Amino acid sequence: MSSLTATQFIFYIPLIHKTKMKDILKFGQATFNIDVPYKLIESGESSGEKPLIIYLHGFNQNIKQFQKLVAPMLKLNAYHLFIQGPYPIYDRSRKKKVEDWGRSWYLYDGEQEQFVKSLESASAFLQDVIEEILKQLSTSRVAIFGYSMGGYLAGYFALSRPKLVDELIVIGARIKTEMFEDRNESYDALKVLALHGARDKSVKSEPQQKSCEQLSEWGTEVTFKTVNSAHKLDEIYLEEALKWMESLGYVYG
């Protein structure tokens, strides 16, 4: 099953100012929509309530690639929702069709204000898709599985919208707890698994471990584990994720 939804891009026209050559007469902004694919898969028994697991891919990946990478997860008796990042990444080789290009979840230039703004925009987009899907399903719980860039977004989404998420799995990323220090949300119902590669040279494990310690202080049930892997999403991450989910009552279909 696949559907399309839309997100908005905003472009800014410079501030009104005068130059020796010409005047800029108007300042404003305009939007346009772009279709973003998602895919919902059901595995296991087709009757009764079952979990919904949401998958957020890494930078320059897409849902087609990510579904193959996390294939063992589809053995669980659950609904599996794959959502694609809204920002296309141009294929410089010019060998791929647009639908095969990699995608990005947010815009990041090193500035925290821009980072938060983009995370929030992406999270609002996710929320729209997820809530529409939930209207059509009979679900028992909701888990979000995020890898690398998708892990950063998954962490932000779960902490900004804790009522929508029961379990959070973050692999090769960091949960940005500092963005929520002044919030009054309760996280004691949230369960978190944070997996990090001991040989990960892209994202250091120490900051993620500190974030997990902060979550624990906020009442969250957190499991932080380092595995013998690098940043690449390989089988050991999936094995650990499945083992953790089984301990919480997830079953195979």
C-alpha positions as YAML, in Angstrom:
chain: A
units: angstrom
residues:
- id: 1
  name: MET
  ca: [0.00, 0.00, 0.00]
- id: 2
  name: SER
  ca: [1.38, 3.39, -0.88]
- id: 3
  name: SER
  ca: [0.03, 6.91, -0.84]
- id: 4
  name: LEU
  ca: [1.24, 10.43, -1.30]
- id: 5
  name: THR
  ca: [1.22, 13.38, 0.97]
- id: 6
  name: ALA
  ca: [2.65, 16.86, 0.63]
- id: 7
  name: THR
  ca: [5.04, 19.11, 2.44]
- id: 8
  name: GLN
  ca: [5.79, 22.77, 1.91]
- id: 9
  name: PHE
  ca: [8.97, 24.57, 0.96]
- id: 10
  name: ILE
  ca: [9.25, 28.28, 1.73]
- id: 11
  name: PHE
  ca: [11.41, 30.71, -0.21]
- id: 12
  name: TYR
  ca: [12.24, 34.20, 0.99]
- id: 13
  name: ILE
  ca: [12.52, 37.35, -1.08]
- id: 14
  name: PRO
  ca: [15.15, 39.77, 0.32]
- id: 15
  name: LEU
  ca: [14.17, 42.72, 2.52]
- id: 16
  name: ILE
  ca: [13.16, 45.96, 0.85]
- id: 17
  name: HIS
  ca: [16.18, 48.17, 0.40]
- id: 18
  name: LYS
  ca: [17.41, 50.77, -2.01]
- id: 19
  name: THR
  ca: [20.56, 50.57, -4.09]
- id: 20
  name: LYS
  ca: [22.10, 52.92, -6.59]
- id: 21
  name: MET
  ca: [20.85, 50.74, -9.42]
- id: 22
  name: LYS
  ca: [17.31, 49.75, -8.46]
- id: 23
  name: ASP
  ca: [14.67, 49.45, -5.74]
- id: 24
  name: ILE
  ca: [13.25, 46.18, -4.45]
- id: 25
  name: LEU
  ca: [9.55, 46.92, -4.26]
- id: 26
  name: LYS
  ca: [8.20, 43.98, -2.34]
- id: 27
  name: PHE
  ca: [9.16, 41.54, 0.39]
- id: 28
  name: GLY
  ca: [7.30, 38.27, 0.93]
- id: 29
  name: GLN
  ca: [7.38, 34.53, 0.83]
- id: 30
  name: ALA
  ca: [5.83, 31.85, -1.35]
- id: 31
  name: THR
  ca: [5.25, 28.13, -0.94]
- id: 32
  name: PHE
  ca: [4.99, 25.14, -3.19]
- id: 33
  name: ASN
  ca: [4.08, 21.51, -2.53]
- id: 34
  name: ILE
  ca: [6.03, 18.37, -3.26]
- id: 35
  name: ASP
  ca: [4.65, 14.83, -3.09]
- id: 36
  name: VAL
  ca: [6.34, 12.61, -0.50]
- id: 37
  name: PRO
  ca: [5.75, 8.84, -0.68]
- id: 38
  name: TYR
  ca: [5.05, 6.54, 2.23]
- id: 39
  name: LYS
  ca: [4.31, 2.83, 2.41]
- id: 40
  name: LEU
  ca: [2.25, 0.88, 4.94]
- id: 41
  name: ILE
  ca: [2.86, -2.87, 5.26]
- id: 42
  name: GLU
  ca: [1.01, -5.36, 7.45]
- id: 43
  name: SER
  ca: [2.74, -8.51, 8.65]
- id: 44
  name: GLY
  ca: [1.43, -11.40, 10.73]
- id: 45
  name: GLU
  ca: [-2.20, -12.01, 11.63]
- id: 46
  name: SER
  ca: [-4.72, -9.68, 10.02]
- id: 47
  name: SER
  ca: [-7.18, -9.63, 12.92]
- id: 48
  name: GLY
  ca: [-7.15, -7.69, 16.16]
- id: 49
  name: GLU
  ca: [-4.97, -4.84, 17.38]
- id: 50
  name: LYS
  ca: [-1.27, -4.80, 16.60]
- id: 51
  name: PRO
  ca: [1.64, -2.35, 16.97]
- id: 52
  name: LEU
  ca: [2.50, 0.33, 14.44]
- id: 53
  name: ILE
  ca: [6.24, 0.70, 13.78]
- id: 54
  name: ILE
  ca: [7.38, 3.83, 11.96]
- id: 55
  name: TYR
  ca: [10.71, 3.79, 10.11]
- id: 56
  name: LEU
  ca: [12.84, 6.89, 9.44]
- id: 57
  name: HIS
  ca: [15.76, 6.35, 7.08]
- id: 58
  name: GLY
  ca: [19.22, 7.92, 7.13]
- id: 59
  name: PHE
  ca: [20.64, 10.75, 5.04]
- id: 60
  name: ASN
  ca: [20.65, 10.15, 1.27]
- id: 61
  name: GLN
  ca: [18.49, 7.05, 1.61]
- id: 62
  name: ASN
  ca: [14.88, 6.44, 0.57]
- id: 63
  name: ILE
  ca: [12.08, 4.12, 1.68]
- id: 64
  name: LYS
  ca: [12.85, 1.54, -1.01]
- id: 65
  name: GLN
  ca: [16.42, 1.18, 0.23]
- id: 66
  name: PHE
  ca: [15.47, 1.34, 3.89]
- id: 67
  name: GLN
  ca: [12.84, -1.35, 3.65]
- id: 68
  name: LYS
  ca: [15.53, -3.74, 2.39]
- id: 69
  name: LEU
  ca: [17.94, -2.72, 5.16]
- id: 70
  name: VAL
  ca: [15.44, -3.38, 7.96]
- id: 71
  name: ALA
  ca: [13.82, -6.46, 6.37]
- id: 72
  name: PRO
  ca: [14.19, -8.60, 9.54]
- id: 73
  name: MET
  ca: [11.95, -6.13, 11.39]
- id: 74
  name: LEU
  ca: [9.06, -7.09, 9.12]
- id: 75
  name: LYS
  ca: [8.93, -10.49, 10.78]
- id: 76
  name: LEU
  ca: [7.21, -8.84, 13.73]
- id: 77
  name: ASN
  ca: [3.43, -9.05, 13.94]
- id: 78
  name: ALA
  ca: [2.81, -5.35, 13.27]
- id: 79
  name: TYR
  ca: [1.98, -2.57, 10.87]
- id: 80
  name: HIS
  ca: [5.14, -1.14, 9.33]
- id: 81
  name: LEU
  ca: [5.04, 2.44, 8.09]
- id: 82
  name: PHE
  ca: [7.90, 3.69, 5.93]
- id: 83
  name: ILE
  ca: [7.93, 7.44, 5.34]
- id: 84
  name: GLN
  ca: [10.38, 9.16, 3.02]
- id: 85
  name: GLY
  ca: [12.27, 12.34, 3.83]
- id: 86
  name: PRO
  ca: [10.80, 15.39, 2.06]
- id: 87
  name: TYR
  ca: [14.02, 16.93, 0.71]
- id: 88
  name: PRO
  ca: [15.41, 15.31, -2.47]
- id: 89
  name: ILE
  ca: [19.18, 15.08, -2.90]
- id: 90
  name: TYR
  ca: [20.30, 15.63, -6.48]
- id: 91
  name: ASP
  ca: [22.04, 12.66, -8.07]
- id: 92
  name: ARG
  ca: [25.22, 14.14, -9.54]
- id: 93
  name: SER
  ca: [25.87, 10.99, -11.54]
- id: 94
  name: ARG
  ca: [22.61, 11.63, -13.44]
- id: 95
  name: LYS
  ca: [22.06, 7.87, -13.55]
- id: 96
  name: LYS
  ca: [19.11, 7.66, -11.16]
- id: 97
  name: LYS
  ca: [15.51, 8.58, -11.73]
- id: 98
  name: VAL
  ca: [14.11, 11.19, -9.35]
- id: 99
  name: GLU
  ca: [12.15, 8.57, -7.41]
- id: 100
  name: ASP
  ca: [15.43, 6.75, -6.72]
- id: 101
  name: TRP
  ca: [17.28, 9.78, -5.39]
- id: 102
  name: GLY
  ca: [18.25, 9.83, -1.74]
- id: 103
  name: ARG
  ca: [16.35, 12.10, 0.63]
- id: 104
  name: SER
  ca: [16.99, 14.29, 3.63]
- id: 105
  name: TRP
  ca: [14.72, 14.86, 6.64]
- id: 106
  name: TYR
  ca: [15.74, 18.40, 7.53]
- id: 107
  name: LEU
  ca: [18.00, 21.30, 6.63]
- id: 108
  name: TYR
  ca: [21.09, 21.73, 8.81]
- id: 109
  name: ASP
  ca: [23.77, 24.39, 8.44]
- id: 110
  name: GLY
  ca: [25.25, 24.28, 11.94]
- id: 111
  name: GLU
  ca: [22.91, 26.91, 13.35]
- id: 112
  name: GLN
  ca: [20.79, 25.54, 16.20]
- id: 113
  name: GLU
  ca: [17.82, 27.85, 15.58]
- id: 114
  name: GLN
  ca: [17.58, 26.68, 11.98]
- id: 115
  name: PHE
  ca: [18.07, 23.07, 13.11]
- id: 116
  name: VAL
  ca: [15.19, 23.21, 15.59]
- id: 117
  name: LYS
  ca: [12.93, 24.96, 13.08]
- id: 118
  name: SER
  ca: [13.61, 22.30, 10.46]
- id: 119
  name: LEU
  ca: [13.17, 19.43, 12.93]
- id: 120
  name: GLU
  ca: [9.82, 20.88, 13.96]
- id: 121
  name: SER
  ca: [8.68, 21.25, 10.34]
- id: 122
  name: ALA
  ca: [9.61, 17.66, 9.59]
- id: 123
  name: SER
  ca: [7.90, 16.48, 12.78]
- id: 124
  name: ALA
  ca: [4.68, 18.32, 11.92]
- id: 125
  name: PHE
  ca: [4.77, 16.62, 8.52]
- id: 126
  name: LEU
  ca: [5.28, 13.20, 10.17]
- id: 127
  name: GLN
  ca: [2.47, 13.86, 12.62]
- id: 128
  name: ASP
  ca: [0.03, 14.58, 9.81]
- id: 129
  name: VAL
  ca: [0.88, 11.31, 8.07]
- id: 130
  name: ILE
  ca: [0.86, 9.22, 11.25]
- id: 131
  name: GLU
  ca: [-2.43, 10.59, 12.57]
- id: 132
  name: GLU
  ca: [-4.10, 9.96, 9.22]
- id: 133
  name: ILE
  ca: [-2.80, 6.38, 9.22]
- id: 134
  name: LEU
  ca: [-3.92, 5.80, 12.81]
- id: 135
  name: LYS
  ca: [-7.48, 6.68, 11.84]
- id: 136
  name: GLN
  ca: [-7.48, 3.68, 9.50]
- id: 137
  name: LEU
  ca: [-5.92, 1.09, 11.82]
- id: 138
  name: SER
  ca: [-6.59, -0.66, 15.10]
- id: 139
  name: THR
  ca: [-3.27, -0.27, 16.92]
- id: 140
  name: SER
  ca: [-2.08, -1.36, 20.34]
- id: 141
  name: ARG
  ca: [1.05, 0.82, 20.52]
- id: 142
  name: VAL
  ca: [3.34, 3.00, 18.39]
- id: 143
  name: ALA
  ca: [7.09, 2.62, 18.00]
- id: 144
  name: ILE
  ca: [9.42, 4.83, 16.00]
- id: 145
  name: PHE
  ca: [12.67, 3.47, 14.58]
- id: 146
  name: GLY
  ca: [15.20, 6.04, 13.43]
- id: 147
  name: TYR
  ca: [18.66, 5.53, 11.96]
- id: 148
  name: SER
  ca: [21.35, 8.22, 11.67]
- id: 149
  name: MET
  ca: [19.62, 11.38, 10.39]
- id: 150
  name: GLY
  ca: [16.31, 9.62, 10.90]
- id: 151
  name: GLY
  ca: [17.42, 8.91, 14.46]
- id: 152
  name: TYR
  ca: [17.89, 12.59, 15.23]
- id: 153
  name: LEU
  ca: [14.40, 13.28, 13.91]
- id: 154
  name: ALA
  ca: [12.92, 10.28, 15.73]
- id: 155
  name: GLY
  ca: [14.32, 11.55, 19.03]
- id: 156
  name: TYR
  ca: [12.97, 15.05, 18.47]
- id: 157
  name: PHE
  ca: [9.59, 13.73, 17.38]
- id: 158
  name: ALA
  ca: [9.23, 11.48, 20.42]
- id: 159
  name: LEU
  ca: [10.21, 14.17, 22.93]
- id: 160
  name: SER
  ca: [8.09, 16.88, 21.29]
- id: 161
  name: ARG
  ca: [5.07, 14.57, 20.88]
- id: 162
  name: PRO
  ca: [5.37, 11.95, 23.65]
- id: 163
  name: LYS
  ca: [1.66, 11.09, 23.57]
- id: 164
  name: LEU
  ca: [2.11, 9.70, 20.06]
- id: 165
  name: VAL
  ca: [5.05, 7.38, 20.83]
- id: 166
  name: ASP
  ca: [5.32, 4.40, 23.17]
- id: 167
  name: GLU
  ca: [8.74, 3.08, 22.15]
- id: 168
  name: LEU
  ca: [11.68, 4.86, 20.56]
- id: 169
  name: ILE
  ca: [14.66, 3.18, 18.88]
- id: 170
  name: VAL
  ca: [17.56, 5.42, 17.90]
- id: 171
  name: ILE
  ca: [20.58, 4.01, 16.06]
- id: 172
  name: GLY
  ca: [23.75, 5.94, 15.26]
- id: 173
  name: ALA
  ca: [22.37, 9.32, 16.32]
- id: 174
  name: ARG
  ca: [21.82, 11.49, 19.41]
- id: 175
  name: ILE
  ca: [18.60, 12.40, 21.18]
- id: 176
  name: LYS
  ca: [18.81, 16.18, 21.57]
- id: 177
  name: THR
  ca: [17.58, 16.39, 25.16]
- id: 178
  name: GLU
  ca: [18.94, 19.94, 25.58]
- id: 179
  name: MET
  ca: [16.15, 21.17, 23.31]
- id: 180
  name: PHE
  ca: [13.57, 20.04, 25.90]
- id: 181
  name: GLU
  ca: [15.07, 21.15, 29.20]
- id: 182
  name: ASP
  ca: [12.46, 23.89, 29.64]
- id: 183
  name: ARG
  ca: [9.46, 21.82, 28.59]
- id: 184
  name: ASN
  ca: [6.83, 20.47, 30.97]
- id: 185
  name: GLU
  ca: [6.26, 17.21, 29.12]
- id: 186
  name: SER
  ca: [6.21, 13.89, 30.97]
- id: 187
  name: TYR
  ca: [8.40, 11.14, 29.56]
- id: 188
  name: ASP
  ca: [7.83, 8.43, 32.17]
- id: 189
  name: ALA
  ca: [5.64, 6.40, 29.78]
- id: 190
  name: LEU
  ca: [8.28, 6.40, 27.03]
- id: 191
  name: LYS
  ca: [10.68, 3.48, 26.56]
- id: 192
  name: VAL
  ca: [13.91, 4.10, 24.68]
- id: 193
  name: LEU
  ca: [16.56, 1.91, 23.10]
- id: 194
  name: ALA
  ca: [19.71, 3.74, 21.98]
- id: 195
  name: LEU
  ca: [22.21, 1.70, 19.98]
- id: 196
  name: HIS
  ca: [25.65, 2.93, 19.01]
- id: 197
  name: GLY
  ca: [28.57, 1.39, 17.16]
- id: 198
  name: ALA
  ca: [31.84, 1.15, 19.05]
- id: 199
  name: ARG
  ca: [33.58, 1.90, 15.73]
- id: 200
  name: ASP
  ca: [31.19, 4.66, 14.65]
- id: 201
  name: LYS
  ca: [33.34, 7.54, 13.36]
- id: 202
  name: SER
  ca: [30.38, 9.60, 12.15]
- id: 203
  name: VAL
  ca: [28.57, 10.10, 15.47]
- id: 204
  name: LYS
  ca: [30.32, 9.79, 18.84]
- id: 205
  name: SER
  ca: [28.67, 7.58, 21.43]
- id: 206
  name: GLU
  ca: [29.51, 9.63, 24.55]
- id: 207
  name: PRO
  ca: [27.06, 12.51, 23.87]
- id: 208
  name: GLN
  ca: [24.28, 10.00, 23.21]
- id: 209
  name: GLN
  ca: [25.05, 8.22, 26.46]
- id: 210
  name: LYS
  ca: [24.77, 11.54, 28.33]
- id: 211
  name: SER
  ca: [21.43, 12.22, 26.61]
- id: 212
  name: CYS
  ca: [20.20, 8.82, 27.76]
- id: 213
  name: GLU
  ca: [21.28, 9.60, 31.32]
- id: 214
  name: GLN
  ca: [19.28, 12.82, 31.15]
- id: 215
  name: LEU
  ca: [16.23, 10.95, 29.91]
- id: 216
  name: SER
  ca: [16.58, 8.52, 32.80]
- id: 217
  name: GLU
  ca: [16.57, 11.44, 35.22]
- id: 218
  name: TRP
  ca: [13.31, 12.58, 33.60]
- id: 219
  name: GLY
  ca: [11.75, 9.20, 34.37]
- id: 220
  name: THR
  ca: [12.19, 7.49, 31.00]
- id: 221
  name: GLU
  ca: [13.02, 3.80, 30.85]
- id: 222
  name: VAL
  ca: [16.22, 3.86, 28.77]
- id: 223
  name: THR
  ca: [18.52, 1.15, 27.46]
- id: 224
  name: PHE
  ca: [21.81, 2.37, 26.03]
- id: 225
  name: LYS
  ca: [24.05, -0.19, 24.38]
- id: 226
  name: THR
  ca: [27.26, -0.09, 22.38]
- id: 227
  name: VAL
  ca: [27.69, -2.83, 19.79]
- id: 228
  name: ASN
  ca: [30.67, -4.04, 17.78]
- id: 229
  name: SER
  ca: [29.87, -2.14, 14.62]
- id: 230
  name: ALA
  ca: [30.52, 1.11, 12.76]
- id: 231
  name: HIS
  ca: [27.92, 3.64, 11.59]
- id: 232
  name: LYS
  ca: [26.49, 1.42, 8.87]
- id: 233
  name: LEU
  ca: [23.13, -0.13, 9.71]
- id: 234
  name: ASP
  ca: [23.97, -3.82, 9.80]
- id: 235
  name: GLU
  ca: [22.39, -6.96, 11.24]
- id: 236
  name: ILE
  ca: [23.72, -6.58, 14.78]
- id: 237
  name: TYR
  ca: [21.66, -3.40, 15.24]
- id: 238
  name: LEU
  ca: [18.51, -5.14, 14.02]
- id: 239
  name: GLU
  ca: [19.16, -8.17, 16.22]
- id: 240
  name: GLU
  ca: [19.47, -5.93, 19.29]
- id: 241
  name: ALA
  ca: [16.36, -3.96, 18.35]
- id: 242
  name: LEU
  ca: [14.30, -7.13, 17.87]
- id: 243
  name: LYS
  ca: [15.55, -8.61, 21.14]
- id: 244
  name: TRP
  ca: [14.57, -5.43, 23.00]
- id: 245
  name: MET
  ca: [11.14, -5.29, 21.37]
- id: 246
  name: GLU
  ca: [10.49, -8.93, 22.21]
- id: 247
  name: SER
  ca: [11.24, -8.12, 25.86]
- id: 248
  name: LEU
  ca: [8.45, -5.51, 25.68]
- id: 249
  name: GLY
  ca: [5.88, -7.95, 24.33]
- id: 250
  name: TYR
  ca: [6.30, -7.65, 20.55]
- id: 251
  name: VAL
  ca: [5.78, -11.00, 18.85]
- id: 252
  name: TYR
  ca: [6.66, -12.51, 15.50]
- id: 253
  name: GLY
  ca: [3.93, -12.92, 12.93]
...
